[in-house]
Amino acid sequence: MVLAQIFIALITKFIRWTKVIKTRKTLYNLYHILNHLNLFGSSYQHQAEQMMASLLAEL
């Protein structure tokens, strides 16, 4: 029983950590997309808006 509880706790922490990593990756990539938007124009606007909406949805 104790091993099962430890396993469940570890899996829960792993799932939370993967969500943090996904959010952080999106945030880091958003910087580069915004840079490309500034340099190359509106072709990157939709992608930037989607990434920002995804980040705001996680708040």
C-alpha positions as a printed Julia matrix, in Angstrom:
59×3 Matrix{Float64}:
  0.0    0.0     0.0
  2.77   2.45    0.88
  4.61   1.79   -2.39
  1.44   2.47   -4.34
  1.0    5.81   -2.58
  4.61   6.77   -3.28
  4.19   5.79   -6.91
  1.01   7.86   -7.25
  2.74  10.86   -5.6
  5.68  10.58   -8.02
  3.42  10.32  -11.05
  1.43  13.35   -9.87
  4.61  15.39   -9.46
  5.82  14.25  -12.87
  2.56  15.32  -14.52
  2.72  18.72  -12.83
  6.35  19.14  -13.88
  5.6   18.29  -17.52
  2.89  20.97  -17.53
  5.42  23.49  -16.18
  7.94  22.5   -18.85
  5.32  22.85  -21.6
  4.32  26.31  -20.37
  7.93  27.43  -20.07
  8.73  26.16  -23.55
  5.78  28.07  -25.0
  6.87  31.22  -23.21
 10.46  30.93  -24.42
  9.34  30.27  -27.99
  6.95  33.22  -27.84
  9.93  35.54  -27.44
 11.39  34.31  -30.73
  8.05  34.46  -32.53
  7.55  38.06  -31.38
 11.05  38.86  -32.58
 10.25  37.35  -35.99
  6.97  39.27  -36.04
  8.91  42.48  -35.47
 11.53  41.66  -38.11
  9.55  39.93  -40.85
  5.99  41.19  -40.44
  2.5   39.92  -40.02
  3.05  36.34  -41.15
  3.97  35.51  -37.54
  1.08  37.39  -35.93
 -1.42  34.51  -35.83
  1.11  32.16  -34.25
  2.04  34.77  -31.63
 -1.62  35.36  -30.79
 -2.24  31.62  -30.41
  0.74  31.22  -28.12
 -0.32  34.18  -25.97
 -3.88  32.85  -25.73
 -2.54  29.46  -24.69
 -0.4   31.03  -21.96
 -3.24  33.21  -20.7
 -5.56  30.19  -20.55
 -3.18  28.54  -18.1
 -3.37  31.4   -15.57
